[in-house]
Amino acid sequence: MNENKIYGYCRISTSKQNIDRQIRNIKNEYPTAIIYHEVFTGTKTLSRKKWQQLLKIVRTGDTIVFDSVSRMSRDAEEGFALYEDLYNKGVELIYIKEPHINTSTYKKALQN
């Protein structure tokens, strides 16, 4: 049986920034998370190699954890499209700093 996996995704914009805080925040909440991280400047997710690798392997029932929603996308339209696509695929999305937009919160709102 295929076991659901928990992934963490971390991104910084320049190599001068420190990614350790994002990794630590995710690992504190989800110690078994498999971390994907990269240094990438820009708003478009298509150019992010590690993010694209993660999107290719994530399956229904898996979870992706972000320190903050801005790590997934800095462009609202693209971010919403990504959220909707992953939600429809049955991937759980967790944002440590913005739990009100986690997919579990969204599902509860739809049921009420």
C-alpha beads as a LAMMPS data file, in Angstrom:
LAMMPS data file: protein, C-alpha beads

112 atoms
111 bonds

1 atom types
1 bond types

-500.0 500.0 xlo xhi
-500.0 500.0 ylo yhi
-500.0 500.0 zlo zhi

Masses

1 110.0

Atoms # bond

1 1 1 0.000 0.000 0.000
2 1 1 1.258 3.467 -0.874
3 1 1 1.795 5.524 2.278
4 1 1 0.914 9.218 2.193
5 1 1 3.928 11.492 2.396
6 1 1 4.503 14.888 3.973
7 1 1 6.670 17.305 2.022
8 1 1 7.976 20.670 3.089
9 1 1 8.776 23.349 0.541
10 1 1 11.128 26.213 1.400
11 1 1 12.370 29.004 -0.823
12 1 1 14.568 32.035 -0.414
13 1 1 15.150 34.745 -3.009
14 1 1 18.890 35.251 -2.622
15 1 1 21.758 33.150 -1.306
16 1 1 22.363 35.893 1.292
17 1 1 19.101 34.933 3.011
18 1 1 18.919 32.053 5.480
19 1 1 16.559 29.187 4.722
20 1 1 17.131 27.462 8.080
21 1 1 14.189 29.190 9.826
22 1 1 11.695 27.903 7.250
23 1 1 13.085 24.359 7.484
24 1 1 13.103 24.490 11.294
25 1 1 9.488 25.754 11.434
26 1 1 8.295 22.928 9.184
27 1 1 10.343 20.231 10.948
28 1 1 9.092 21.418 14.368
29 1 1 5.502 20.732 13.302
30 1 1 6.158 17.837 10.897
31 1 1 9.391 16.037 11.891
32 1 1 9.066 13.443 9.099
33 1 1 8.577 16.005 6.315
34 1 1 10.758 15.523 3.246
35 1 1 12.138 18.990 2.563
36 1 1 12.508 20.499 -0.899
37 1 1 14.313 23.828 -0.872
38 1 1 15.838 26.252 -3.318
39 1 1 17.097 29.742 -3.938
40 1 1 14.967 31.428 -6.566
41 1 1 14.200 35.040 -7.401
42 1 1 11.095 35.847 -9.395
43 1 1 7.373 35.338 -9.250
44 1 1 6.811 32.493 -11.713
45 1 1 6.780 28.972 -10.303
46 1 1 7.449 27.258 -13.638
47 1 1 11.141 28.194 -13.420
48 1 1 11.623 26.735 -9.925
49 1 1 13.331 23.382 -10.427
50 1 1 12.740 21.913 -6.951
51 1 1 9.107 23.050 -6.902
52 1 1 8.538 21.439 -10.303
53 1 1 10.180 18.204 -9.064
54 1 1 7.859 18.199 -6.052
55 1 1 4.771 18.784 -8.206
56 1 1 5.713 15.752 -10.328
57 1 1 5.912 13.355 -7.368
58 1 1 3.129 14.589 -5.053
59 1 1 0.088 12.283 -5.033
60 1 1 -3.477 12.278 -3.739
61 1 1 -3.398 12.070 0.051
62 1 1 0.058 13.660 0.324
63 1 1 0.664 16.912 2.195
64 1 1 2.795 19.933 1.299
65 1 1 3.754 22.210 4.196
66 1 1 4.938 25.797 3.743
67 1 1 6.236 28.198 6.360
68 1 1 4.157 30.887 4.647
69 1 1 1.884 31.174 1.601
70 1 1 4.438 33.484 -0.062
71 1 1 6.784 30.489 -0.345
72 1 1 4.320 28.756 -2.672
73 1 1 3.668 31.772 -4.867
74 1 1 4.181 35.515 -4.866
75 1 1 1.603 36.042 -7.608
76 1 1 -2.016 35.864 -6.399
77 1 1 -3.511 34.582 -9.663
78 1 1 -0.863 31.893 -10.137
79 1 1 -1.023 31.013 -6.436
80 1 1 -4.780 30.527 -6.542
81 1 1 -4.505 28.353 -9.674
82 1 1 -1.852 26.204 -7.957
83 1 1 -3.932 25.930 -4.775
84 1 1 -7.026 24.951 -6.732
85 1 1 -5.130 22.390 -8.841
86 1 1 -3.499 20.736 -5.811
87 1 1 -6.766 20.854 -3.824
88 1 1 -8.602 19.131 -6.689
89 1 1 -5.880 16.463 -6.805
90 1 1 -6.498 15.708 -3.132
91 1 1 -3.207 17.170 -1.877
92 1 1 -3.372 18.707 1.611
93 1 1 -1.798 22.193 1.782
94 1 1 -0.632 23.575 5.119
95 1 1 0.630 27.115 5.717
96 1 1 2.156 27.394 9.186
97 1 1 1.807 31.199 9.377
98 1 1 -1.635 31.354 7.701
99 1 1 -3.579 28.304 8.951
100 1 1 -6.870 29.926 7.944
101 1 1 -6.081 29.110 4.292
102 1 1 -5.079 25.472 4.832
103 1 1 -7.039 23.128 2.581
104 1 1 -8.574 21.437 5.655
105 1 1 -10.056 24.818 6.682
106 1 1 -11.377 25.325 3.142
107 1 1 -12.985 21.850 3.133
108 1 1 -14.722 22.555 6.465
109 1 1 -16.060 25.856 5.131
110 1 1 -17.487 24.124 2.059
111 1 1 -19.265 21.535 4.231
112 1 1 -21.010 24.176 6.390

Bonds

1 1 1 2
2 1 2 3
3 1 3 4
4 1 4 5
5 1 5 6
6 1 6 7
7 1 7 8
8 1 8 9
9 1 9 10
10 1 10 11
11 1 11 12
12 1 12 13
13 1 13 14
14 1 14 15
15 1 15 16
16 1 16 17
17 1 17 18
18 1 18 19
19 1 19 20
20 1 20 21
21 1 21 22
22 1 22 23
23 1 23 24
24 1 24 25
25 1 25 26
26 1 26 27
27 1 27 28
28 1 28 29
29 1 29 30
30 1 30 31
31 1 31 32
32 1 32 33
33 1 33 34
34 1 34 35
35 1 35 36
36 1 36 37
37 1 37 38
38 1 38 39
39 1 39 40
40 1 40 41
41 1 41 42
42 1 42 43
43 1 43 44
44 1 44 45
45 1 45 46
46 1 46 47
47 1 47 48
48 1 48 49
49 1 49 50
50 1 50 51
51 1 51 52
52 1 52 53
53 1 53 54
54 1 54 55
55 1 55 56
56 1 56 57
57 1 57 58
58 1 58 59
59 1 59 60
60 1 60 61
61 1 61 62
62 1 62 63
63 1 63 64
64 1 64 65
65 1 65 66
66 1 66 67
67 1 67 68
68 1 68 69
69 1 69 70
70 1 70 71
71 1 71 72
72 1 72 73
73 1 73 74
74 1 74 75
75 1 75 76
76 1 76 77
77 1 77 78
78 1 78 79
79 1 79 80
80 1 80 81
81 1 81 82
82 1 82 83
83 1 83 84
84 1 84 85
85 1 85 86
86 1 86 87
87 1 87 88
88 1 88 89
89 1 89 90
90 1 90 91
91 1 91 92
92 1 92 93
93 1 93 94
94 1 94 95
95 1 95 96
96 1 96 97
97 1 97 98
98 1 98 99
99 1 99 100
100 1 100 101
101 1 101 102
102 1 102 103
103 1 103 104
104 1 104 105
105 1 105 106
106 1 106 107
107 1 107 108
108 1 108 109
109 1 109 110
110 1 110 111
111 1 111 112
